Amino acid sequence: MSKIITLDKLKINEIAKVISIDSKCELKRRLEDLGIIKGSTIKCEFTSPFKDPTAYLIKGCTIAIRNDTSKYIKVKKI
């Protein structure tokens, strides 16, 4: 059984389901508008040369998210 981790811990080419976004995240509404909602599938595609930000594939779009934001997104690997 997979444990719940934060999105910043997801490695390249790993796929996960979004469990929740911590309410402390200032960008929660913006992330939800981008499709990062409970039950969504998200894939880590690649990282920038300095490992921040990281690009994720969600609902057919690639979105770059900084690590200080992705640590508020809880996911479960699938």
N, CA, C and O atoms as CSV, one atom per row, in Angstrom:
chain,resi,resn,atom,element,x,y,z
A,1,MET,N,N,0.835,-1.184,0.000
A,1,MET,CA,C,0.000,0.000,0.000
A,1,MET,C,C,0.880,1.248,0.000
A,1,MET,O,O,1.816,1.354,0.792
A,2,SER,N,N,0.579,2.181,-0.881
A,2,SER,CA,C,1.369,3.409,-0.981
A,2,SER,C,C,1.057,4.348,0.171
A,2,SER,O,O,-0.085,4.453,0.620
A,3,LYS,N,N,2.081,5.019,0.632
A,3,LYS,CA,C,1.842,5.997,1.683
A,3,LYS,C,C,1.643,7.370,1.061
A,3,LYS,O,O,2.005,7.608,-0.091
A,4,ILE,N,N,1.073,8.249,1.831
A,4,ILE,CA,C,0.831,9.608,1.361
A,4,ILE,C,C,2.114,10.417,1.549
A,4,ILE,O,O,2.731,10.396,2.614
A,5,ILE,N,N,2.501,11.134,0.483
A,5,ILE,CA,C,3.695,11.979,0.494
A,5,ILE,C,C,3.308,13.357,-0.010
A,5,ILE,O,O,2.179,13.572,-0.451
A,6,THR,N,N,4.240,14.280,0.056
A,6,THR,CA,C,3.998,15.591,-0.549
A,6,THR,C,C,4.519,15.574,-1.982
A,6,THR,O,O,5.424,14.807,-2.313
A,7,LEU,N,N,3.949,16.413,-2.817
A,7,LEU,CA,C,4.276,16.419,-4.243
A,7,LEU,C,C,5.757,16.664,-4.502
A,7,LEU,O,O,6.302,16.131,-5.469
A,8,ASP,N,N,6.407,17.439,-3.685
A,8,ASP,CA,C,7.836,17.715,-3.894
A,8,ASP,C,C,8.714,16.473,-3.745
A,8,ASP,O,O,9.877,16.490,-4.150
A,9,LYS,N,N,8.173,15.394,-3.169
A,9,LYS,CA,C,8.915,14.132,-3.005
A,9,LYS,C,C,8.745,13.185,-4.203
A,9,LYS,O,O,9.440,12.173,-4.293
A,10,LEU,N,N,7.831,13.508,-5.114
A,10,LEU,CA,C,7.586,12.667,-6.287
A,10,LEU,C,C,8.786,12.748,-7.229
A,10,LEU,O,O,9.282,13.838,-7.513
A,11,LYS,N,N,9.245,11.613,-7.707
A,11,LYS,CA,C,10.411,11.556,-8.593
A,11,LYS,C,C,9.967,11.600,-10.057
A,11,LYS,O,O,8.799,11.368,-10.369
A,12,ILE,N,N,10.911,11.901,-10.946
A,12,ILE,CA,C,10.622,11.990,-12.379
A,12,ILE,C,C,9.990,10.690,-12.868
A,12,ILE,O,O,10.447,9.596,-12.534
A,13,ASN,N,N,8.937,10.830,-13.661
A,13,ASN,CA,C,8.134,9.756,-14.264
A,13,ASN,C,C,7.234,9.012,-13.281
A,13,ASN,O,O,6.565,8.058,-13.678
A,14,GLU,N,N,7.198,9.413,-12.025
A,14,GLU,CA,C,6.265,8.801,-11.088
A,14,GLU,C,C,4.904,9.476,-11.231
A,14,GLU,O,O,4.806,10.668,-11.525
A,15,ILE,N,N,3.870,8.689,-11.018
A,15,ILE,CA,C,2.496,9.167,-11.138
A,15,ILE,C,C,1.813,9.020,-9.789
A,15,ILE,O,O,2.037,8.052,-9.063
A,16,ALA,N,N,0.978,9.996,-9.468
A,16,ALA,CA,C,0.279,9.969,-8.181
A,16,ALA,C,C,-1.115,10.569,-8.326
A,16,ALA,O,O,-1.423,11.252,-9.303
A,17,LYS,N,N,-1.943,10.296,-7.328
A,17,LYS,CA,C,-3.271,10.909,-7.229
A,17,LYS,C,C,-3.201,11.968,-6.151
A,17,LYS,O,O,-2.601,11.762,-5.096
A,18,VAL,N,N,-3.825,13.113,-6.426
A,18,VAL,CA,C,-3.864,14.196,-5.454
A,18,VAL,C,C,-4.829,13.814,-4.334
A,18,VAL,O,O,-5.969,13.428,-4.590
A,19,ILE,N,N,-4.364,13.923,-3.105
A,19,ILE,CA,C,-5.183,13.636,-1.928
A,19,ILE,C,C,-5.782,14.930,-1.379
A,19,ILE,O,O,-6.975,15.000,-1.083
A,20,SER,N,N,-4.930,15.961,-1.246
A,20,SER,CA,C,-5.416,17.248,-0.729
A,20,SER,C,C,-4.366,18.336,-0.920
A,20,SER,O,O,-3.201,18.064,-1.210
A,21,ILE,N,N,-4.817,19.575,-0.749
A,21,ILE,CA,C,-3.912,20.723,-0.717
A,21,ILE,C,C,-4.073,21.336,0.666
A,21,ILE,O,O,-5.183,21.671,1.078
A,22,ASP,N,N,-2.969,21.480,1.376
A,22,ASP,CA,C,-2.996,22.044,2.723
A,22,ASP,C,C,-3.577,23.458,2.674
A,22,ASP,O,O,-3.224,24.257,1.807
A,23,SER,N,N,-4.451,23.744,3.593
A,23,SER,CA,C,-5.118,25.047,3.618
A,23,SER,C,C,-4.166,26.204,3.915
A,23,SER,O,O,-4.529,27.365,3.725
A,24,LYS,N,N,-2.945,25.901,4.381
A,24,LYS,CA,C,-1.960,26.950,4.656
A,24,LYS,C,C,-1.343,27.503,3.375
A,24,LYS,O,O,-0.706,28.556,3.392
A,25,CYS,N,N,-1.530,26.799,2.275
A,25,CYS,CA,C,-0.930,27.213,1.001
A,25,CYS,C,C,-1.656,28.445,0.463
A,25,CYS,O,O,-2.866,28.413,0.240
A,26,GLU,N,N,-0.909,29.526,0.257
A,26,GLU,CA,C,-1.491,30.773,-0.233
A,26,GLU,C,C,-2.032,30.632,-1.651
A,26,GLU,O,O,-2.920,31.384,-2.053
A,27,LEU,N,N,-1.508,29.683,-2.404
A,27,LEU,CA,C,-1.898,29.508,-3.798
A,27,LEU,C,C,-2.950,28.416,-3.998
A,27,LEU,O,O,-3.164,27.971,-5.126
A,28,LYS,N,N,-3.598,27.985,-2.939
A,28,LYS,CA,C,-4.539,26.860,-3.026
A,28,LYS,C,C,-5.577,27.078,-4.124
A,28,LYS,O,O,-5.805,26.183,-4.939
A,29,ARG,N,N,-6.193,28.219,-4.159
A,29,ARG,CA,C,-7.232,28.501,-5.165
A,29,ARG,C,C,-6.652,28.442,-6.578
A,29,ARG,O,O,-7.281,27.890,-7.481
A,30,ARG,N,N,-5.477,28.998,-6.773
A,30,ARG,CA,C,-4.829,28.991,-8.097
A,30,ARG,C,C,-4.491,27.564,-8.532
A,30,ARG,O,O,-4.686,27.208,-9.694
A,31,LEU,N,N,-3.990,26.754,-7.613
A,31,LEU,CA,C,-3.673,25.366,-7.928
A,31,LEU,C,C,-4.933,24.597,-8.309
A,31,LEU,O,O,-4.918,23.793,-9.241
A,32,GLU,N,N,-6.024,24.847,-7.587
A,32,GLU,CA,C,-7.295,24.192,-7.916
A,32,GLU,C,C,-7.784,24.627,-9.296
A,32,GLU,O,O,-8.320,23.812,-10.047
A,33,ASP,N,N,-7.605,25.895,-9.634
A,33,ASP,CA,C,-7.986,26.386,-10.959
A,33,ASP,C,C,-7.172,25.720,-12.064
A,33,ASP,O,O,-7.649,25.589,-13.192
A,34,LEU,N,N,-5.946,25.298,-11.748
A,34,LEU,CA,C,-5.089,24.620,-12.721
A,34,LEU,C,C,-5.398,23.123,-12.825
A,34,LEU,O,O,-4.795,22.420,-13.636
A,35,GLY,N,N,-6.337,22.634,-12.008
A,35,GLY,CA,C,-6.736,21.237,-12.081
A,35,GLY,C,C,-6.148,20.346,-11.006
A,35,GLY,O,O,-6.362,19.134,-11.015
A,36,ILE,N,N,-5.411,20.935,-10.083
A,36,ILE,CA,C,-4.828,20.151,-8.999
A,36,ILE,C,C,-5.865,20.075,-7.882
A,36,ILE,O,O,-5.861,20.870,-6.942
A,37,ILE,N,N,-6.749,19.097,-8.019
A,37,ILE,CA,C,-7.836,18.903,-7.065
A,37,ILE,C,C,-7.840,17.445,-6.609
A,37,ILE,O,O,-7.225,16.585,-7.240
A,38,LYS,N,N,-8.526,17.184,-5.531
A,38,LYS,CA,C,-8.587,15.833,-4.983
A,38,LYS,C,C,-9.024,14.847,-6.065
A,38,LYS,O,O,-10.023,15.061,-6.752
A,39,GLY,N,N,-8.258,13.764,-6.202
A,39,GLY,CA,C,-8.564,12.723,-7.180
A,39,GLY,C,C,-7.881,12.883,-8.522
A,39,GLY,O,O,-7.884,11.949,-9.324
A,40,SER,N,N,-7.294,14.046,-8.791
A,40,SER,CA,C,-6.590,14.270,-10.059
A,40,SER,C,C,-5.327,13.429,-10.119
A,40,SER,O,O,-4.686,13.174,-9.100
A,41,THR,N,N,-4.980,13.002,-11.325
A,41,THR,CA,C,-3.729,12.280,-11.543
A,41,THR,C,C,-2.670,13.288,-11.951
A,41,THR,O,O,-2.927,14.168,-12.773
A,42,ILE,N,N,-1.477,13.162,-11.377
A,42,ILE,CA,C,-0.389,14.091,-11.666
A,42,ILE,C,C,0.905,13.292,-11.863
A,42,ILE,O,O,1.176,12.337,-11.136
A,43,LYS,N,N,1.695,13.702,-12.859
A,43,LYS,CA,C,2.944,13.010,-13.174
A,43,LYS,C,C,4.093,14.006,-13.125
A,43,LYS,O,O,4.000,15.104,-13.672
A,44,CYS,N,N,5.165,13.619,-12.473
A,44,CYS,CA,C,6.371,14.443,-12.441
A,44,CYS,C,C,7.107,14.240,-13.766
A,44,CYS,O,O,7.530,13.126,-14.076
A,45,GLU,N,N,7.259,15.298,-14.539
A,45,GLU,CA,C,7.893,15.181,-15.854
A,45,GLU,C,C,9.391,15.468,-15.818
A,45,GLU,O,O,10.183,14.650,-16.288
A,46,PHE,N,N,9.789,16.596,-15.278
A,46,PHE,CA,C,11.206,16.932,-15.211
A,46,PHE,C,C,11.430,18.090,-14.243
A,46,PHE,O,O,10.496,18.792,-13.858
A,47,THR,N,N,12.690,18.269,-13.863
A,47,THR,CA,C,13.053,19.381,-12.989
A,47,THR,C,C,13.984,20.325,-13.726
A,47,THR,O,O,14.619,19.948,-14.710
A,48,SER,N,N,14.057,21.533,-13.249
A,48,SER,CA,C,14.980,22.499,-13.825
A,48,SER,C,C,16.406,22.128,-13.386
A,48,SER,O,O,16.571,21.292,-12.497
A,49,PRO,N,N,17.413,22.721,-13.979
A,49,PRO,CA,C,18.795,22.367,-13.630
A,49,PRO,C,C,19.125,22.486,-12.144
A,49,PRO,O,O,19.965,21.743,-11.637
A,50,PHE,N,N,18.476,23.409,-11.444
A,50,PHE,CA,C,18.746,23.584,-10.015
A,50,PHE,C,C,17.671,22.938,-9.143
A,50,PHE,O,O,17.566,23.238,-7.953
A,51,LYS,N,N,16.870,22.046,-9.741
A,51,LYS,CA,C,15.839,21.260,-9.041
A,51,LYS,C,C,14.641,22.076,-8.555
A,51,LYS,O,O,13.832,21.562,-7.782
A,52,ASP,N,N,14.506,23.313,-8.978
A,52,ASP,CA,C,13.366,24.126,-8.582
A,52,ASP,C,C,13.152,25.203,-9.629
A,52,ASP,O,O,14.045,26.030,-9.815
A,53,PRO,N,N,12.025,25.247,-10.322
A,53,PRO,CA,C,10.805,24.472,-10.107
A,53,PRO,C,C,10.849,23.098,-10.771
A,53,PRO,O,O,11.815,22.737,-11.442
A,54,THR,N,N,9.773,22.351,-10.562
A,54,THR,CA,C,9.585,21.037,-11.182
A,54,THR,C,C,8.353,21.101,-12.061
A,54,THR,O,O,7.369,21.753,-11.711
A,55,ALA,N,N,8.402,20.419,-13.215
A,55,ALA,CA,C,7.277,20.406,-14.137
A,55,ALA,C,C,6.441,19.144,-13.913
A,55,ALA,O,O,6.973,18.041,-13.789
A,56,TYR,N,N,5.131,19.332,-13.863
A,56,TYR,CA,C,4.189,18.230,-13.651
A,56,TYR,C,C,3.167,18.225,-14.765
A,56,TYR,O,O,2.755,19.279,-15.250
A,57,LEU,N,N,2.758,17.030,-15.171
A,57,LEU,CA,C,1.707,16.878,-16.177
A,57,LEU,C,C,0.401,16.618,-15.444
A,57,LEU,O,O,0.282,15.659,-14.681
A,58,ILE,N,N,-0.568,17.478,-15.683
A,58,ILE,CA,C,-1.884,17.311,-15.076
A,58,ILE,C,C,-2.942,17.714,-16.087
A,58,ILE,O,O,-2.913,18.817,-16.631
A,59,LYS,N,N,-3.873,16.809,-16.329
A,59,LYS,CA,C,-4.980,17.028,-17.261
A,59,LYS,C,C,-4.493,17.509,-18.627
A,59,LYS,O,O,-5.094,18.395,-19.233
A,60,GLY,N,N,-3.396,16.914,-19.105
A,60,GLY,CA,C,-2.889,17.220,-20.436
A,60,GLY,C,C,-2.032,18.470,-20.537
A,60,GLY,O,O,-1.571,18.809,-21.626
A,61,CYS,N,N,-1.810,19.155,-19.439
A,61,CYS,CA,C,-1.002,20.375,-19.440
A,61,CYS,C,C,0.212,20.198,-18.542
A,61,CYS,O,O,0.144,19.532,-17.508
A,62,THR,N,N,1.313,20.796,-18.944
A,62,THR,CA,C,2.514,20.780,-18.121
A,62,THR,C,C,2.568,22.074,-17.328
A,62,THR,O,O,2.482,23.169,-17.884
A,63,ILE,N,N,2.714,21.924,-16.015
A,63,ILE,CA,C,2.708,23.069,-15.109
A,63,ILE,C,C,3.982,23.025,-14.264
A,63,ILE,O,O,4.330,21.979,-13.716
A,64,ALA,N,N,4.670,24.151,-14.162
A,64,ALA,CA,C,5.857,24.231,-13.308
A,64,ALA,C,C,5.436,24.757,-11.940
A,64,ALA,O,O,4.764,25.783,-11.829
A,65,ILE,N,N,5.845,24.035,-10.906
A,65,ILE,CA,C,5.501,24.420,-9.540
A,65,ILE,C,C,6.774,24.443,-8.703
A,65,ILE,O,O,7.579,23.513,-8.756
A,66,ARG,N,N,6.945,25.490,-7.947
A,66,ARG,CA,C,8.107,25.599,-7.064
A,66,ARG,C,C,7.966,24.644,-5.888
A,66,ARG,O,O,6.858,24.335,-5.450
A,67,ASN,N,N,9.096,24.185,-5.391
A,67,ASN,CA,C,9.099,23.229,-4.283
A,67,ASN,C,C,8.449,23.787,-3.023
A,67,ASN,O,O,7.830,23.037,-2.268
A,68,ASP,N,N,8.580,25.091,-2.782
A,68,ASP,CA,C,7.970,25.657,-1.580
A,68,ASP,C,C,6.447,25.656,-1.658
A,68,ASP,O,O,5.777,25.804,-0.636
A,69,THR,N,N,5.891,25.491,-2.859
A,69,THR,CA,C,4.440,25.358,-3.030
A,69,THR,C,C,4.045,23.887,-3.070
A,69,THR,O,O,3.051,23.500,-2.454
A,70,SER,N,N,4.807,23.061,-3.783
A,70,SER,CA,C,4.436,21.650,-3.939
A,70,SER,C,C,4.490,20.874,-2.623
A,70,SER,O,O,3.905,19.796,-2.522
A,71,LYS,N,N,5.175,21.401,-1.626
A,71,LYS,CA,C,5.212,20.699,-0.329
A,71,LYS,C,C,3.864,20.756,0.386
A,71,LYS,O,O,3.656,20.038,1.363
A,72,TYR,N,N,2.946,21.601,-0.087
A,72,TYR,CA,C,1.607,21.683,0.512
A,72,TYR,C,C,0.597,20.750,-0.168
A,72,TYR,O,O,-0.550,20.653,0.269
A,73,ILE,N,N,1.022,20.069,-1.231
A,73,ILE,CA,C,0.120,19.187,-1.977
A,73,ILE,C,C,0.401,17.748,-1.572
A,73,ILE,O,O,1.512,17.255,-1.765
A,74,LYS,N,N,-0.592,17.073,-1.015
A,74,LYS,CA,C,-0.435,15.683,-0.583
A,74,LYS,C,C,-0.919,14.768,-1.707
A,74,LYS,O,O,-1.993,14.963,-2.277
A,75,VAL,N,N,-0.084,13.753,-2.012
A,75,VAL,CA,C,-0.398,12.805,-3.085
A,75,VAL,C,C,-0.132,11.383,-2.625
A,75,VAL,O,O,0.545,11.148,-1.624
A,76,LYS,N,N,-0.681,10.439,-3.382
A,76,LYS,CA,C,-0.450,9.020,-3.135
A,76,LYS,C,C,-0.008,8.398,-4.455
A,76,LYS,O,O,-0.736,8.455,-5.446
A,77,LYS,N,N,1.194,7.799,-4.468
A,77,LYS,CA,C,1.722,7.177,-5.687
A,77,LYS,C,C,0.800,6.075,-6.180
A,77,LYS,O,O,0.203,5.338,-5.396
A,78,ILE,N,N,0.698,5.981,-7.520
A,78,ILE,CA,C,-0.083,4.885,-8.119
A,78,ILE,C,C,0.782,4.115,-9.090
A,78,ILE,O,O,0.317,3.153,-9.701
